[in-house]
């Protein structure tokens, strides 16, 4: 009975705080729309690296011709042969092509040397991005190494006609194990931003929870509850359940925004047909419990509403920035990717990406959701200690 009245009190107080409720739904919806549309083309550069470039062959030997033939294997790298180097460089400088690849005159002479130097020159257009340049360089280096390795293998088998040198495709077979077609580990802008801002919005409950918590502490509500032997457990549960319901409503609204509103404005549609709904519910409840536990912990530590709002907002921004919400981990350097694991938002986001991008099942998110539940439980345990000191 005490729990019932505590839940009733908390629900009434929550529904009266309309401005906080609006912020919980409108703020992440706006972020999803803005970020999904603004970053649409950036994510496509990672998933569709189609590059047109020019080749100028100064070597004009069989080895350079063989190298050029090998470059045709790259279906997403299309080249045009040019004879005039100055013309090719001018076209590249004017952004008509991303690169001019120059096969130097000593290419054939130096190709099979142990210390092969100055084989190629690459001229890059002014607006070519760094990741495109690195991608192009790696593909050129790959073909050069393939030629050198083939030459080495041929030299070892030249006296035995029965031995046939294996090709790369003979030795290695790569298969992508996605549950649905046309899936990639690199999400679209919408697939990244909908889960990201769902996680961020769930952690944003720190503002309404702390506001109400500190108000009730200051006006004597907690003292009266303690006087009638109402336990901390009932108090914390009464604050957890209503906000967990709010978090699930946030989840539904954010998904609908990604499915219907983002495509209307020209963004990529969020596909949910292959998402495991049970896994999504488990992951969402794990994120929600972790977020609410952390919010209650901060509420017990703060003395004023202003202090709680400032510290709560700052902690959310820091966890979001480090955890891949604002800056996706796929573009972070390795050190920052390791640091992201310290943010509970990172665990929530990874679990959501497993579901929305990789279409994995419930077993794939048990660890992430377990980490968040443990984080929430530890936060509530610490909150109970500080609560005794404050009331």
C-alpha positions in Angstrom: 0.0 0.0 0.0 2.9 2.4 0.8 4.4 1.7 -2.6 1.1 2.4 -4.3 0.7 5.8 -2.7 4.4 6.6 -3.3 4.0 5.7 -7.0 0.8 7.8 -7.2 2.5 10.8 -5.6 5.5 10.5 -8.0 3.3 10.1 -11.1 1.2 13.2 -10.2 4.3 15.2 -9.6 5.9 14.0 -12.9 2.8 14.8 -15.0 2.6 18.3 -13.5 6.2 19.0 -14.6 5.2 19.6 -18.2 8.2 21.6 -19.2 10.6 18.8 -18.2 8.4 16.2 -20.0 8.5 18.3 -23.2 12.3 18.6 -22.9 12.6 14.8 -22.6 10.8 14.3 -25.9 11.3 17.4 -28.0 15.1 17.9 -27.4 16.2 14.4 -28.6 13.7 14.5 -31.5 15.3 17.8 -32.7 18.8 16.3 -32.4 17.8 13.3 -34.4 16.4 15.4 -37.2 19.3 17.9 -37.3 22.1 15.3 -36.9 20.6 12.7 -39.3 20.2 15.3 -42.1 23.5 17.2 -41.4 25.6 14.0 -41.3 23.9 12.1 -44.1 26.5 12.6 -46.7 29.4 12.1 -44.2 28.3 8.5 -43.4 27.8 7.8 -47.1 31.4 8.6 -47.7 32.3 5.7 -45.4 29.9 3.2 -46.9 30.2 4.2 -50.6 33.8 5.0 -51.4 33.4 5.5 -55.2 36.4 7.4 -56.5 37.3 8.5 -60.0 41.0 9.2 -60.7 43.5 9.6 -63.5 46.5 7.5 -64.4 49.6 8.7 -66.2 52.0 5.9 -67.1 55.6 7.3 -67.5 57.1 3.8 -67.4 55.2 2.3 -70.4 56.5 -1.1 -69.7 54.9 -4.5 -69.4 55.1 -4.4 -65.6 53.4 -1.0 -65.4 50.7 -2.3 -67.8 50.2 -5.3 -65.6 49.8 -3.1 -62.6 47.2 -1.0 -64.4 45.3 -4.2 -65.3 45.3 -5.2 -61.6 43.8 -1.9 -60.7 40.6 -2.8 -62.6 39.8 -5.3 -59.9 38.6 -2.3 -57.7 35.1 -1.8 -58.9 34.6 1.3 -56.8 37.9 2.9 -58.0 37.4 4.0 -61.6 40.3 5.4 -63.6 41.0 7.1 -67.0 44.4 6.9 -68.7 46.0 10.2 -69.6 49.2 10.8 -71.6 49.8 14.4 -70.5 50.8 14.8 -66.9 50.2 18.5 -66.7 46.7 18.1 -68.1 46.0 15.4 -65.5 47.2 17.5 -62.7 45.2 20.5 -63.9 42.0 18.4 -64.0 42.7 17.1 -60.5 43.4 20.6 -59.1 40.1 21.7 -60.5 38.2 19.0 -58.6 37.2 17.0 -61.7 39.0 14.0 -60.3 40.0 13.0 -56.8 43.6 11.9 -57.7 46.2 11.7 -60.4 48.2 8.5 -60.1 51.6 8.8 -61.8 53.5 5.5 -62.5 57.1 6.7 -62.4 59.6 5.9 -65.2 61.6 3.6 -62.9 58.6 1.6 -61.9 59.6 -1.6 -63.7 63.3 -1.2 -62.8 62.6 -0.9 -59.0 59.4 -2.9 -58.6 61.0 -6.2 -57.5 63.8 -4.8 -55.5 63.8 -5.4 -51.7 63.9 -1.6 -51.2 61.6 -0.4 -53.9 61.5 3.3 -53.9 59.7 6.1 -55.9 57.4 3.7 -57.7 54.3 6.0 -57.7 53.4 9.6 -57.3 49.9 10.6 -56.2 48.5 14.1 -56.7 45.4 14.9 -54.7 42.7 17.4 -55.3 42.5 20.3 -52.7 39.1 19.2 -51.3 39.9 15.5 -51.0 39.3 14.3 -47.4 42.0 12.6 -45.3 40.2 9.3 -45.0 39.7 9.1 -48.8 43.4 9.8 -49.4 44.4 7.0 -46.9 41.9 4.6 -48.5 43.3 5.3 -52.0 46.9 4.9 -50.9 46.2 1.6 -49.1 44.6 0.2 -52.3 47.5 1.2 -54.5 50.0 -0.3 -52.0 47.9 -3.5 -51.8 48.3 -4.1 -55.6 52.0 -3.4 -55.5 52.5 -5.9 -52.7 50.4 -8.4 -54.6 52.7 -8.2 -57.6 55.8 -8.5 -55.5 54.5 -11.5 -53.6 53.4 -13.2 -56.9 56.9 -12.7 -58.3 58.4 -14.3 -55.2 56.1 -17.3 -55.4 56.7 -17.7 -59.1 60.5 -17.7 -58.6 60.1 -20.5 -56.0 57.9 -22.7 -58.3 59.5 -22.0 -61.6 61.4 -25.4 -61.6 58.4 -27.4 -60.8 55.7 -27.2 -63.5 53.2 -29.3 -61.4 53.1 -26.6 -58.7 50.6 -23.9 -59.3 50.9 -20.7 -57.2 47.8 -19.9 -55.2 46.1 -16.6 -55.7 44.7 -14.5 -52.9 41.1 -15.5 -53.8 42.2 -19.2 -53.7 43.7 -18.8 -50.2 41.2 -16.6 -48.5 37.4 -16.6 -48.8 35.5 -13.8 -47.0 31.9 -14.1 -46.1 29.7 -11.4 -44.4 27.3 -13.0 -41.9 24.6 -10.4 -41.7 21.0 -11.5 -41.0 19.6 -9.3 -43.7 20.9 -8.2 -47.1 22.9 -4.9 -47.7 23.9 -4.5 -44.1 27.2 -2.9 -43.0 29.0 -2.4 -39.7 29.1 1.3 -40.6 25.6 2.8 -39.9 23.8 5.4 -41.8 23.4 8.8 -40.2 19.9 7.8 -39.0 21.0 4.4 -37.7 23.7 6.2 -35.7 21.7 9.1 -34.4 18.4 7.5 -33.5 20.0 5.0 -31.0 22.5 7.7 -29.9 19.9 10.2 -28.9 17.6 7.6 -27.4 20.4 6.8 -25.0 21.2 10.5 -24.3 17.5 11.3 -23.7 17.1 8.5 -21.3 20.1 9.8 -19.2 18.6 13.3 -19.4 16.1 12.3 -16.8 18.6 13.6 -14.3 17.0 17.1 -14.6 13.4 16.3 -13.7 14.4 13.6 -11.1 16.9 15.9 -9.3 14.5 18.9 -9.4 11.7 16.9 -7.7 14.1 15.1 -5.4 15.7 18.3 -4.0 12.3 20.0 -3.8 10.8 17.2 -1.7 13.9 17.0 0.5 13.8 20.8 1.2 10.0 21.0 1.9 10.1 18.2 4.4 8.5 15.5 2.3 11.3 13.0 2.9 11.3 13.7 6.7 7.5 13.0 6.8 8.0 9.8 4.8 10.7 8.7 7.2 8.4 9.5 10.2 5.8 7.0 8.9 8.4 4.3 8.4 8.5 4.5 4.6 11.7 2.8 3.5 14.3 4.0 1.1 13.4 1.1 -1.1 9.9 2.3 -1.6 11.1 5.9 -2.2 13.6 4.8 -4.9 11.2 2.3 -6.6 8.5 5.0 -6.7 10.9 7.2 -8.6 12.3 4.5 -10.8 9.1 2.9 -12.2 7.4 6.1 -13.6 10.6 7.3 -15.3 11.2 3.8 -16.8 7.8 4.1 -18.4 8.7 7.6 -19.7 12.0 6.2 -21.1 10.1 3.5 -23.0 7.8 6.2 -24.5 10.9 8.2 -25.5 12.2 5.0 -27.3 8.9 4.7 -29.2 8.8 8.4 -30.2 12.4 8.5 -31.3 12.0 5.4 -33.5 8.9 6.9 -35.1 10.8 10.1 -35.8 13.6 8.1 -37.5 11.0 6.0 -39.5 8.7 8.7 -40.7 9.8 12.3 -40.1 13.5 12.0 -41.1 12.7 10.5 -44.5 10.2 13.3 -45.2 13.0 15.8 -44.9 15.3 13.9 -47.2 17.2 11.8 -44.7 17.7 8.0 -44.6 14.8 6.0 -43.2 15.3 4.0 -40.0 14.7 0.3 -40.9 13.3 -1.7 -38.0 11.8 -4.8 -39.8 14.8 -7.0 -38.7 15.1 -5.6 -35.1 14.6 -8.1 -32.4 11.8 -6.5 -30.3 12.5 -8.6 -27.1 16.2 -7.7 -27.3 15.2 -4.0 -27.8 13.0 -4.1 -24.7 15.7 -5.7 -22.6 18.4 -3.2 -23.8 16.0 -0.3 -23.3 15.2 -1.3 -19.7 18.9 -1.8 -19.0 19.7 1.7 -20.2 16.8 3.2 -18.4 17.7 1.5 -15.1 21.3 2.7 -15.4 20.2 6.2 -16.2 17.7 6.5 -13.4 20.1 5.0 -10.8 22.7 7.5 -11.8 20.2 10.4 -11.7 19.1 9.4 -8.2 22.7 9.2 -7.0 23.4 12.7 -8.3 20.2 14.0 -6.7 21.3 12.8 -3.3 24.7 14.5 -3.7 23.4 17.9 -4.8 22.2 20.5 -2.4 20.3 22.9 -4.7 18.2 22.6 -7.9 20.6 24.9 -9.7 23.6 22.8 -8.7 21.8 19.6 -9.7 20.8 21.1 -13.1 24.3 22.3 -13.8 26.2 19.2 -12.7 23.6 16.9 -14.3 23.7 18.6 -17.6 27.5 18.7 -17.6 27.9 15.1 -16.7 25.4 14.1 -19.5 27.4 16.1 -22.1 30.7 14.7 -21.0 29.4 11.1 -21.0 27.8 11.7 -24.4 30.9 13.2 -25.9 33.2 10.5 -24.6 30.7 7.7 -25.2 30.1 8.2 -29.0 26.8 10.0 -28.8 28.0 13.3 -30.2 31.1 12.1 -32.0 30.7 8.5 -33.4 33.4 6.1 -32.1 34.1 5.0 -35.7 35.9 8.3 -36.4 37.7 8.4 -33.0 41.4 7.4 -32.7 42.1 4.1 -30.9 42.9 5.8 -27.6 39.5 7.6 -27.5 37.7 4.4 -28.5 39.2 2.7 -25.4 38.3 5.8 -23.3 34.7 5.6 -24.5 34.2 2.3 -22.6 34.3 4.4 -19.4 31.0 6.1 -20.3 27.8 4.2 -19.5 26.3 5.8 -22.6 28.8 3.9 -24.7 27.5 0.6 -23.5 24.0 1.6 -24.2 24.8 2.8 -27.7 26.8 -0.3 -28.6 23.9 -2.5 -27.6 21.5 -0.4 -29.7 23.8 -0.5 -32.7 23.9 -4.3 -32.4 20.1 -4.3 -32.8 19.5 -1.5 -35.3 22.6 -1.9 -37.5 23.7 -5.5 -37.2 20.3 -7.0 -36.5 21.6 -9.3 -33.8 19.6 -11.2 -31.2 19.1 -10.9 -27.5 22.3 -12.8 -26.7 24.3 -10.0 -28.2 23.1 -7.4 -25.8 23.0 -9.3 -22.6 26.5 -8.1 -21.6 25.9 -4.4 -22.4 22.5 -4.4 -20.6 24.0 -6.3 -17.7 26.8 -3.7 -17.3 24.2 -0.9 -17.3 22.0 -2.7 -14.7 25.1 -3.2 -12.5 25.9 0.5 -13.0 22.4 1.4 -11.9 22.4 -0.9 -8.9 25.8 0.4 -7.7 24.5 4.0 -8.2 21.3 3.2 -6.1 23.5 1.6 -3.4 25.6 4.7 -3.1 22.5 6.9 -3.3 21.0 5.1 -0.2 24.1 5.9 1.8 24.1 9.6 0.9 20.3 9.7 1.4 20.7 8.8 5.1 23.2 11.6 5.5 21.0 14.2 3.8 17.6 13.5 5.4 
